[in-house]
Amino acid sequence: EALVGDLSALMVQAVGDWGGLFRAPSRRVAEIENFDQKCDAICRECAAQRIVALAGVPSWNMALLRRLLALTGRNSVKEVWPDVELFMHGGVSFRPYRDAFDCVMGGPIEYLESYNASEGFVAIAERCGSDEMLLMPDYGCYYEFAQGPAVVPLEGVRRDEEYALLMSSENGLWRYELGDVVRFTSVDPYRLKVVGRTKQYINAFGEELMIGNAEEALLRACMVTGAVAEEYTLAPIFLPSSKGYHRWVVEFVREPDSLATFVEELDATLRERNSDYDAKRASVMYRASVEVVPRGTFHRWQISNGRRKVPHLMADAKLSDEVLATAREGVKI
């Protein structure tokens, strides 16, 4: 007999009633389907509780924390939950969200990453302050690693090489490609980083832009201009002249001192880190544009589209057009 449902709901069910002694919110609140209603209910139920740790996807947790501060009138999470000391995150890369979490927390906390896909629990960071995760080889999953057509078992992987992760599991998966690209930083024990997605790249003009390039450029531009980005997406825009450019749509916690400098730094970092991008910028691509959207825009888009994660690199402009349309309609924080 198979159980089918949302992973979070299955986890709550598997933990059982005893888990309610150590977690919040209550099961009644956790089972509310509408996210806005659930968010409000969590904040009202938990604001006065002693919360010491948070867990989940960064984008949804950020939306929850923003609502918490709005409802309590406080300026930081530490003012509401002074004992909070850990955020266990997963689902997406945490790099673009780190500065935003530091700002909203209002004090130091530890961050631990987990690699918990719907298909199986792959790895977890066992050391605070490290983005390396320890592979869990005994959780009912058999792993193989692909480099193009070549596939090797776990004992065949090498350090500092990138692989697409394949999984066979007790729940019926057979050589299933998760879509993640991993790099091993150690083989004794097996430690890895998730460095990208097999399908999350842009090659509209031959620029071969990977997610790692985009994240690095965004972080660099933020550092130089004093900005803190909360969410973003980008896509190619094609012009009648056969040239084109990348359009970034960015939501900031703190906007850059100079948007022009931000764009220049974004472009310069991409050209420095990616030779293909640099070559195409000298021929068929113009400098990227950056569209700044109001706070709450991406969250509203997620709610209206039923999306848990925001795809950061897209091959066409459909998603970014939708986000910009959401911004024009107005947002509710």
C-alpha positions in Angstrom: 0.0 0.0 0.0 1.5 3.3 -1.1 0.9 6.7 0.5 0.8 9.7 -1.9 0.8 13.3 -0.9 2.9 16.4 -0.2 6.3 15.6 1.3 5.7 17.9 4.3 2.4 16.4 5.1 3.8 12.9 4.9 6.6 13.9 7.3 4.2 15.3 9.8 2.1 12.0 9.6 5.3 9.9 10.0 6.5 11.7 13.0 3.2 11.0 14.8 1.7 12.7 17.9 4.9 12.5 20.0 6.5 14.9 17.5 4.0 17.6 18.5 5.8 17.9 21.9 8.9 19.3 20.1 7.6 21.1 17.1 5.4 24.0 16.1 2.9 24.9 14.8 0.2 22.4 15.8 -0.9 19.8 13.4 -4.2 21.6 12.9 -2.4 24.7 11.7 0.1 22.8 9.7 -2.7 21.2 7.7 -4.2 24.5 6.5 -3.9 24.4 2.7 -4.1 28.1 1.9 -0.6 29.5 2.5 -1.6 33.1 3.5 -4.1 31.7 6.0 -1.5 29.2 7.3 1.1 31.9 7.6 -1.1 34.1 9.7 -2.2 31.2 11.8 1.5 30.1 12.4 2.5 33.6 13.4 -0.5 34.0 15.9 0.0 30.6 17.4 3.8 30.7 17.7 4.7 34.3 18.3 4.6 33.8 22.1 6.2 30.4 22.1 9.9 29.6 22.7 11.1 28.8 19.2 14.8 27.7 19.0 15.1 26.5 15.4 13.5 26.9 12.0 13.5 24.5 9.0 12.3 24.5 5.4 12.7 26.2 2.0 14.3 29.6 2.3 11.8 31.5 0.2 8.8 30.3 2.2 10.5 30.8 5.6 11.4 34.4 4.6 7.7 35.1 3.7 6.7 33.6 7.1 9.2 35.8 9.0 8.2 38.9 7.2 4.6 38.2 8.2 5.7 37.6 11.8 7.4 41.0 12.0 4.4 42.7 10.4 1.9 41.2 12.8 4.0 41.7 16.0 5.4 45.1 15.1 8.9 44.0 15.9 12.0 44.8 13.8 13.8 41.5 13.9 13.1 37.8 14.5 15.4 37.8 17.6 13.0 40.4 19.2 10.1 37.9 18.9 12.1 34.7 19.4 15.3 35.6 21.4 16.3 31.9 21.7 16.2 31.1 18.0 19.7 29.8 17.0 19.4 27.6 14.0 17.9 27.5 10.5 17.9 24.2 8.7 17.3 24.9 5.0 17.1 23.0 1.7 15.3 22.8 -1.6 17.2 25.6 -3.3 20.7 27.2 -3.1 20.9 29.3 0.1 23.6 31.6 -1.3 21.3 34.3 -2.7 19.2 34.3 0.5 21.9 34.4 3.2 22.3 38.2 3.5 18.5 38.6 3.6 18.2 36.1 6.5 21.1 37.8 8.3 19.2 41.1 8.1 15.8 39.9 9.2 17.2 37.7 12.1 18.7 40.7 13.9 21.4 38.6 15.5 23.7 35.6 14.8 22.3 32.2 14.2 23.7 29.0 12.6 22.7 27.7 9.2 22.7 24.0 8.3 21.8 22.7 4.8 20.0 19.5 4.1 19.6 17.7 0.7 16.1 16.3 1.2 14.4 15.8 -2.2 10.9 14.4 -2.6 12.6 11.3 -4.1 14.7 10.6 -1.0 17.0 12.0 1.7 20.4 12.4 0.1 22.7 14.4 2.4 23.0 16.7 5.3 25.6 19.2 6.6 26.9 18.0 9.9 29.2 21.0 10.5 27.9 24.5 11.1 29.4 27.1 8.8 30.1 24.7 6.0 28.2 24.3 2.7 29.5 20.7 2.3 27.0 17.9 3.1 27.7 14.4 4.2 26.1 11.8 1.9 23.6 9.4 3.5 24.2 6.1 1.7 22.0 4.0 4.0 18.6 5.7 3.7 17.1 3.2 1.2 18.6 4.9 -1.9 21.3 3.6 -4.4 23.3 6.4 -6.1 25.0 6.6 -9.4 26.7 9.6 -11.0 26.7 10.6 -14.6 29.2 12.6 -16.6 27.7 12.8 -20.1 27.0 9.2 -21.2 29.4 7.7 -18.6 27.9 6.6 -15.3 29.9 5.5 -12.3 28.8 4.0 -8.9 29.6 5.8 -5.6 33.0 4.2 -5.3 34.0 5.5 -8.7 33.5 9.3 -8.0 36.5 11.6 -7.8 37.0 14.8 -5.9 36.4 18.2 -7.5 34.5 16.7 -10.5 30.8 17.4 -11.3 28.2 14.7 -11.7 24.5 14.5 -12.4 22.9 12.5 -9.6 20.9 9.3 -10.4 18.8 7.5 -7.8 17.3 4.1 -7.5 15.2 3.6 -4.4 13.0 1.4 -2.4 9.9 3.4 -3.4 10.3 2.3 -7.0 12.6 4.8 -8.7 15.1 3.3 -11.2 18.0 5.4 -12.3 16.0 8.5 -11.8 17.8 11.7 -12.7 17.1 14.2 -9.9 18.2 17.1 -12.0 20.9 18.2 -9.6 24.6 18.6 -10.4 26.9 17.7 -7.4 30.6 18.1 -6.8 32.4 15.9 -4.3 34.7 17.7 -1.9 35.8 14.5 -0.1 35.5 10.8 -0.8 36.5 9.7 2.7 33.9 10.4 4.0 31.7 11.2 1.0 31.0 15.0 1.2 29.4 16.9 -1.6 28.0 20.3 -2.7 25.0 20.9 -4.9 26.5 23.2 -7.6 23.7 23.5 -10.1 20.8 22.0 -12.0 21.1 19.9 -15.2 18.4 22.1 -16.8 19.0 25.4 -15.1 21.2 27.3 -17.5 20.7 29.8 -20.3 22.3 29.3 -23.7 20.1 31.5 -25.9 23.1 33.2 -27.6 25.8 30.6 -27.0 26.7 32.2 -23.6 26.4 29.0 -21.5 25.3 30.8 -18.4 25.1 28.4 -15.4 23.4 29.0 -12.1 26.7 29.3 -10.2 27.8 32.1 -12.5 24.6 34.0 -11.9 24.7 33.6 -8.1 28.3 34.7 -7.9 27.6 37.8 -10.0 24.6 38.7 -8.0 26.4 38.4 -4.7 29.4 40.5 -6.0 27.1 43.2 -7.3 25.3 43.3 -4.0 28.5 43.5 -2.0 29.9 46.4 -4.1 26.7 48.5 -3.9 25.6 47.7 -0.4 22.5 45.8 -1.6 20.7 42.8 -0.1 18.7 40.7 -2.6 15.9 38.5 -1.5 14.8 36.9 -4.8 15.5 37.0 -8.5 15.0 35.4 -11.9 16.5 36.1 -15.3 15.7 35.2 -18.9 17.0 36.1 -22.4 15.2 38.8 -24.3 15.5 38.5 -28.1 15.5 41.7 -30.3 14.5 42.1 -33.9 18.2 42.9 -34.7 19.0 39.2 -33.9 20.9 40.4 -30.9 19.6 40.3 -27.3 20.3 40.5 -23.6 19.5 39.0 -20.3 16.7 40.6 -18.2 17.1 40.2 -14.5 14.1 40.7 -12.2 15.2 41.4 -8.7 13.5 41.9 -5.3 15.7 43.6 -2.7 15.6 43.8 1.0 18.0 46.8 0.6 18.3 48.4 -2.8 21.7 49.2 -4.2 23.3 52.6 -3.7 23.5 52.9 -7.5 21.5 50.6 -9.8 23.8 51.6 -12.7 26.9 50.4 -10.7 25.0 47.3 -9.7 24.3 46.4 -13.4 28.0 47.2 -14.3 29.3 44.9 -11.6 26.9 42.2 -12.5 28.0 42.3 -16.1 31.7 42.6 -15.3 31.6 39.6 -13.0 29.8 37.4 -15.5 32.3 38.3 -18.2 35.2 37.6 -15.9 33.9 34.2 -14.7 32.4 32.9 -18.0 34.5 33.1 -21.2 31.5 32.1 -23.4 29.4 34.9 -21.9 32.3 37.4 -22.4 32.7 36.3 -26.1 29.0 36.7 -26.8 28.9 40.1 -25.0 31.4 41.3 -27.5 29.3 40.2 -30.4 25.6 39.3 -30.1 24.6 40.3 -26.6 24.0 43.7 -24.9 24.6 44.3 -21.3 22.0 42.9 -19.0 19.1 44.9 -17.7 17.8 44.8 -14.1 14.1 45.4 -13.3 13.5 46.1 -9.6 10.2 44.9 -8.2 8.6 45.8 -4.9 8.9 43.7 -1.7 6.5 40.8 -1.7 6.2 40.5 -5.5 7.8 37.0 -5.8 5.8 35.7 -2.8 2.6 36.8 -4.5 3.7 35.2 -7.7 4.4 31.9 -5.9 1.0 31.9 -4.2 -0.9 32.6 -7.4 1.0 30.0 -9.3 1.3 27.3 -6.6 5.1 27.3 -6.7 7.3 26.4 -3.8 10.5 27.5 -5.5 11.4 30.4 -7.8 13.3 29.2 -10.9 16.3 31.5 -11.2 17.4 30.8 -14.8 14.8 30.4 -17.5 15.1 29.8 -21.3 12.3 32.2 -22.1 10.7 35.3 -20.6 7.3 33.8 -19.6 8.1 33.6 -15.9 9.7 37.0 -15.6 6.8 38.5 -17.6 4.4 37.0 -15.0 6.5 38.4 -12.1 6.6 41.9 -13.6 2.8 41.7 -14.2 2.4 40.7 -10.5 4.4 43.8 -9.6 2.3 46.1 -11.7 -0.9 44.7 -10.0 0.5 45.7 -6.7 1.7 43.7 -3.7 0.5 43.1 -0.2 3.2 42.7 2.5 
